[in-house]
Amino acid sequence: MNDLLRKLPIGIQTFEKLRKGDYLYVDKTELVWKIAYTSTPYFLSRPRRFGKSLLLSTFEAYFEGKKELFEGLAIEKLETKWETAVNSPYGKSNMAKE
């Protein structure tokens, strides 16, 4: 689809829904891959409505090995061992205010 005609992901908080719905997405998966492969802990402090839940959802899809969601993104070329990603431990969190 033409990038100029893609829908804006207003209110979309899950990576899977964003990718399957063909929403506009700025590829930050190279950073996701780098964070996953460093042993340095990260504290990601971001303001409200600034993508925390989407970032965690991206990590979740990556660690669950949902390779099809990453087609055409930077991480597709960087990750050569998807089975390693599937076996990595991760915790799930939701930043949405309830």
Backbone as JSON Lines, residues from 0, in Angstrom:
{"i":0,"aa":"M","n":[0.84,-1.18,0.0],"ca":[0.0,0.0,0.0],"c":[0.88,1.24,0.0]}
{"i":1,"aa":"N","n":[0.42,2.28,-0.62],"ca":[1.15,3.53,-0.67],"c":[1.3,4.09,0.74]}
{"i":2,"aa":"D","n":[2.55,4.43,1.15],"ca":[2.81,4.92,2.5],"c":[2.04,6.2,2.8]}
{"i":3,"aa":"L","n":[1.74,7.0,1.79],"ca":[1.02,8.25,2.01],"c":[-0.45,8.01,2.34]}
{"i":4,"aa":"L","n":[-0.97,6.85,2.02],"ca":[-2.38,6.55,2.26],"c":[-2.6,5.64,3.46]}
{"i":5,"aa":"R","n":[-1.57,5.31,4.18],"ca":[-1.72,4.43,5.34],"c":[-2.46,5.14,6.46]}
{"i":6,"aa":"K","n":[-3.18,4.35,7.24],"ca":[-3.94,4.88,8.36],"c":[-3.0,5.23,9.51]}
{"i":7,"aa":"L","n":[-3.34,6.28,10.25],"ca":[-2.57,6.62,11.43],"c":[-3.02,5.72,12.58]}
{"i":8,"aa":"P","n":[-2.08,5.23,13.38],"ca":[-2.42,4.28,14.43],"c":[-2.91,4.94,15.73]}
{"i":9,"aa":"I","n":[-3.9,5.77,15.64],"ca":[-4.41,6.47,16.82],"c":[-5.15,5.47,17.71]}
{"i":10,"aa":"G","n":[-4.68,5.34,18.94],"ca":[-5.29,4.43,19.89],"c":[-4.86,2.98,19.76]}
{"i":11,"aa":"I","n":[-4.01,2.65,18.8],"ca":[-3.53,1.28,18.62],"c":[-2.35,1.06,19.57]}
{"i":12,"aa":"Q","n":[-2.47,0.09,20.47],"ca":[-1.43,-0.13,21.46],"c":[-0.75,-1.48,21.33]}
{"i":13,"aa":"T","n":[-1.14,-2.28,20.36],"ca":[-0.49,-3.57,20.19],"c":[0.21,-3.64,18.84]}
{"i":14,"aa":"F","n":[1.41,-4.17,18.87],"ca":[2.23,-4.27,17.67],"c":[1.56,-5.15,16.62]}
{"i":15,"aa":"E","n":[0.95,-6.24,17.06],"ca":[0.31,-7.17,16.12],"c":[-0.85,-6.49,15.39]}
{"i":16,"aa":"K","n":[-1.68,-5.77,16.11],"ca":[-2.82,-5.08,15.49],"c":[-2.33,-3.98,14.54]}
{"i":17,"aa":"L","n":[-1.27,-3.3,14.92],"ca":[-0.7,-2.24,14.09],"c":[-0.17,-2.8,12.77]}
{"i":18,"aa":"R","n":[0.55,-3.92,12.84],"ca":[1.13,-4.51,11.64],"c":[0.09,-5.17,10.75]}
{"i":19,"aa":"K","n":[-0.84,-5.9,11.35],"ca":[-1.86,-6.58,10.56],"c":[-2.87,-5.61,9.96]}
{"i":20,"aa":"G","n":[-3.06,-4.46,10.6],"ca":[-4.01,-3.47,10.11],"c":[-3.41,-2.52,9.09]}
{"i":21,"aa":"D","n":[-2.14,-2.71,8.73],"ca":[-1.45,-1.88,7.75],"c":[-1.45,-0.4,8.14]}
{"i":22,"aa":"Y","n":[-1.21,-0.15,9.42],"ca":[-1.1,1.23,9.91],"c":[0.3,1.76,9.65]}
{"i":23,"aa":"L","n":[0.43,3.06,9.64],"ca":[1.73,3.71,9.5],"c":[2.58,3.36,10.72]}
{"i":24,"aa":"Y","n":[3.81,2.95,10.52],"ca":[4.69,2.55,11.62],"c":[6.1,3.03,11.33]}
{"i":25,"aa":"V","n":[6.69,3.74,12.28],"ca":[8.08,4.16,12.18],"c":[8.91,3.02,12.76]}
{"i":26,"aa":"D","n":[9.74,2.43,11.94],"ca":[10.49,1.23,12.31],"c":[11.56,1.54,13.36]}
{"i":27,"aa":"K","n":[11.34,1.03,14.56],"ca":[12.31,1.15,15.65],"c":[12.79,-0.22,16.08]}
{"i":28,"aa":"T","n":[12.59,-1.21,15.23],"ca":[12.92,-2.59,15.62],"c":[14.43,-2.83,15.74]}
{"i":29,"aa":"E","n":[15.24,-2.01,15.09],"ca":[16.69,-2.16,15.27],"c":[17.05,-1.88,16.73]}
{"i":30,"aa":"L","n":[16.42,-0.88,17.32],"ca":[16.66,-0.57,18.74],"c":[16.13,-1.68,19.64]}
{"i":31,"aa":"V","n":[15.0,-2.27,19.29],"ca":[14.44,-3.38,20.06],"c":[15.45,-4.53,20.06]}
{"i":32,"aa":"W","n":[16.01,-4.84,18.92],"ca":[16.99,-5.92,18.81],"c":[18.24,-5.61,19.64]}
{"i":33,"aa":"K","n":[18.72,-4.36,19.56],"ca":[19.92,-3.97,20.33],"c":[19.67,-4.07,21.83]}
{"i":34,"aa":"I","n":[18.51,-3.62,22.29],"ca":[18.18,-3.69,23.72],"c":[18.1,-5.15,24.16]}
{"i":35,"aa":"A","n":[17.5,-5.99,23.34],"ca":[17.34,-7.41,23.69],"c":[18.69,-8.13,23.76]}
{"i":36,"aa":"Y","n":[19.67,-7.67,23.01],"ca":[20.96,-8.36,22.97],"c":[22.05,-7.73,23.82]}
{"i":37,"aa":"T","n":[21.73,-6.74,24.61],"ca":[22.72,-6.19,25.52],"c":[22.41,-6.68,26.93]}
{"i":38,"aa":"S","n":[23.42,-6.73,27.75],"ca":[23.2,-7.18,29.13],"c":[22.97,-5.99,30.06]}
{"i":39,"aa":"T","n":[22.88,-4.81,29.51],"ca":[22.66,-3.61,30.3],"c":[21.17,-3.42,30.58]}
{"i":40,"aa":"P","n":[20.81,-3.22,31.85],"ca":[19.4,-2.94,32.14],"c":[19.01,-1.53,31.66]}
{"i":41,"aa":"Y","n":[17.78,-1.37,31.22],"ca":[17.29,-0.1,30.72],"c":[16.1,0.36,31.54]}
{"i":42,"aa":"F","n":[16.04,1.65,31.82],"ca":[14.87,2.26,32.43],"c":[14.29,3.19,31.37]}
{"i":43,"aa":"L","n":[13.13,2.83,30.86],"ca":[12.51,3.61,29.79],"c":[11.43,4.51,30.37]}
{"i":44,"aa":"S","n":[11.8,5.74,30.62],"ca":[10.88,6.71,31.17],"c":[10.35,7.57,30.02]}
{"i":45,"aa":"R","n":[9.04,7.52,29.83],"ca":[8.43,8.29,28.74],"c":[7.14,8.91,29.26]}
{"i":46,"aa":"P","n":[6.74,10.03,28.69],"ca":[5.49,10.66,29.14],"c":[4.25,9.86,28.73]}
{"i":47,"aa":"R","n":[3.11,10.27,29.26],"ca":[1.84,9.63,28.9],"c":[1.65,9.63,27.39]}
{"i":48,"aa":"R","n":[0.99,8.58,26.9],"ca":[0.61,8.49,25.48],"c":[1.83,8.59,24.55]}
{"i":49,"aa":"F","n":[2.95,8.01,24.99],"ca":[4.18,8.12,24.21],"c":[4.72,6.79,23.75]}
{"i":50,"aa":"G","n":[3.89,5.73,23.74],"ca":[4.28,4.48,23.12],"c":[4.87,3.41,24.02]}
{"i":51,"aa":"K","n":[4.71,3.52,25.33],"ca":[5.28,2.5,26.22],"c":[4.62,1.14,26.0]}
{"i":52,"aa":"S","n":[3.32,1.11,25.93],"ca":[2.61,-0.17,25.73],"c":[2.93,-0.77,24.36]}
{"i":53,"aa":"L","n":[3.04,0.07,23.34],"ca":[3.39,-0.42,22.01],"c":[4.8,-0.99,22.0]}
{"i":54,"aa":"L","n":[5.73,-0.34,22.69],"ca":[7.1,-0.86,22.77],"c":[7.12,-2.22,23.45]}
{"i":55,"aa":"L","n":[6.41,-2.35,24.56],"ca":[6.36,-3.64,25.26],"c":[5.67,-4.7,24.41]}
{"i":56,"aa":"S","n":[4.67,-4.31,23.67],"ca":[3.98,-5.24,22.77],"c":[4.92,-5.69,21.65]}
{"i":57,"aa":"T","n":[5.78,-4.8,21.19],"ca":[6.78,-5.15,20.17],"c":[7.76,-6.18,20.73]}
{"i":58,"aa":"F","n":[8.23,-5.95,21.96],"ca":[9.1,-6.93,22.61],"c":[8.39,-8.27,22.77]}
{"i":59,"aa":"E","n":[7.14,-8.23,23.17],"ca":[6.37,-9.46,23.35],"c":[6.29,-10.26,22.04]}
{"i":60,"aa":"A","n":[5.97,-9.6,20.94],"ca":[5.88,-10.27,19.65],"c":[7.24,-10.84,19.24]}
{"i":61,"aa":"Y","n":[8.29,-10.09,19.52],"ca":[9.65,-10.53,19.19],"c":[10.02,-11.79,19.99]}
{"i":62,"aa":"F","n":[9.8,-11.74,21.32],"ca":[10.19,-12.87,22.16],"c":[9.28,-14.09,21.97]}
{"i":63,"aa":"E","n":[8.08,-13.88,21.47],"ca":[7.21,-15.01,21.15],"c":[7.5,-15.58,19.78]}
{"i":64,"aa":"G","n":[8.44,-14.97,19.05],"ca":[8.87,-15.49,17.76],"c":[7.88,-15.26,16.62]}
{"i":65,"aa":"K","n":[7.1,-14.19,16.69],"ca":[6.13,-13.9,15.63],"c":[6.84,-13.21,14.46]}
{"i":66,"aa":"K","n":[7.65,-13.99,13.8],"ca":[8.52,-13.51,12.72],"c":[7.74,-12.82,11.6]}
{"i":67,"aa":"E","n":[6.52,-13.31,11.32],"ca":[5.73,-12.74,10.21],"c":[5.37,-11.27,10.44]}
{"i":68,"aa":"L","n":[5.31,-10.84,11.7],"ca":[4.98,-9.44,11.99],"c":[6.15,-8.49,11.69]}
{"i":69,"aa":"F","n":[7.34,-9.04,11.58],"ca":[8.53,-8.22,11.4],"c":[9.04,-8.2,9.95]}
{"i":70,"aa":"E","n":[8.23,-8.75,9.04],"ca":[8.64,-8.76,7.62],"c":[8.78,-7.33,7.11]}
{"i":71,"aa":"G","n":[9.92,-7.06,6.49],"ca":[10.18,-5.74,5.93],"c":[10.74,-4.73,6.92]}
{"i":72,"aa":"L","n":[10.94,-5.15,8.16],"ca":[11.49,-4.25,9.18],"c":[12.96,-4.59,9.44]}
{"i":73,"aa":"A","n":[13.68,-3.68,10.1],"ca":[15.12,-3.84,10.32],"c":[15.47,-5.12,11.07]}
{"i":74,"aa":"I","n":[14.66,-5.49,12.05],"ca":[14.96,-6.65,12.88],"c":[14.94,-7.95,12.08]}
{"i":75,"aa":"E","n":[14.22,-7.97,10.99],"ca":[14.16,-9.17,10.15],"c":[15.55,-9.53,9.62]}
{"i":76,"aa":"K","n":[16.36,-8.52,9.31],"ca":[17.71,-8.76,8.8],"c":[18.71,-9.01,9.93]}
{"i":77,"aa":"L","n":[18.44,-8.43,11.1],"ca":[19.38,-8.56,12.22],"c":[19.25,-9.89,12.95]}
{"i":78,"aa":"E","n":[18.04,-10.36,13.12],"ca":[17.81,-11.59,13.88],"c":[17.98,-12.8,12.97]}
{"i":79,"aa":"T","n":[18.95,-13.63,13.31],"ca":[19.2,-14.83,12.51],"c":[18.76,-16.1,13.23]}
{"i":80,"aa":"K","n":[18.48,-15.99,14.54],"ca":[18.12,-17.16,15.34],"c":[16.8,-16.91,16.05]}
{"i":81,"aa":"W","n":[15.7,-16.97,15.32],"ca":[14.4,-16.69,15.92],"c":[14.06,-17.66,17.04]}
{"i":82,"aa":"E","n":[14.61,-18.88,17.0],"ca":[14.32,-19.83,18.07],"c":[14.95,-19.36,19.38]}
{"i":83,"aa":"T","n":[16.07,-18.61,19.31],"ca":[16.69,-18.05,20.52],"c":[15.78,-17.0,21.13]}
{"i":84,"aa":"A","n":[15.17,-16.18,20.29],"ca":[14.27,-15.15,20.78],"c":[13.07,-15.78,21.49]}
{"i":85,"aa":"V","n":[12.58,-16.88,20.96],"ca":[11.42,-17.55,21.54],"c":[11.75,-18.09,22.93]}
{"i":86,"aa":"N","n":[12.98,-18.54,23.13],"ca":[13.37,-19.13,24.41],"c":[13.85,-18.11,25.44]}
{"i":87,"aa":"S","n":[13.87,-16.83,25.09],"ca":[14.32,-15.8,26.02],"c":[13.22,-15.49,27.03]}
{"i":88,"aa":"P","n":[13.6,-15.32,28.3],"ca":[12.59,-14.97,29.31],"c":[12.23,-13.49,29.2]}
{"i":89,"aa":"Y","n":[10.98,-13.19,29.4],"ca":[10.55,-11.8,29.42],"c":[9.31,-11.68,30.3]}
{"i":90,"aa":"G","n":[9.1,-10.5,30.8],"ca":[7.91,-10.24,31.62],"c":[6.98,-9.33,30.86]}
{"i":91,"aa":"K","n":[5.69,-9.5,31.05],"ca":[4.71,-8.7,30.34],"c":[4.13,-7.65,31.28]}
{"i":92,"aa":"S","n":[3.97,-6.46,30.77],"ca":[3.39,-5.38,31.55],"c":[2.49,-4.55,30.66]}
{"i":93,"aa":"N","n":[1.55,-3.88,31.25],"ca":[0.64,-3.02,30.5],"c":[0.66,-1.64,31.14]}
{"i":94,"aa":"M","n":[0.98,-0.62,30.35],"ca":[1.09,0.74,30.87],"c":[-0.23,1.51,30.77]}
{"i":95,"aa":"A","n":[-1.25,0.88,30.25],"ca":[-2.54,1.56,30.07],"c":[-3.18,1.87,31.41]}
{"i":96,"aa":"K","n":[-3.74,3.04,31.51],"ca":[-4.44,3.45,32.74],"c":[-5.82,2.83,32.72]}
{"i":97,"aa":"E","n":[-6.17,2.16,33.78],"ca":[-7.46,1.47,33.82],"c":[-8.41,2.16,34.75]}
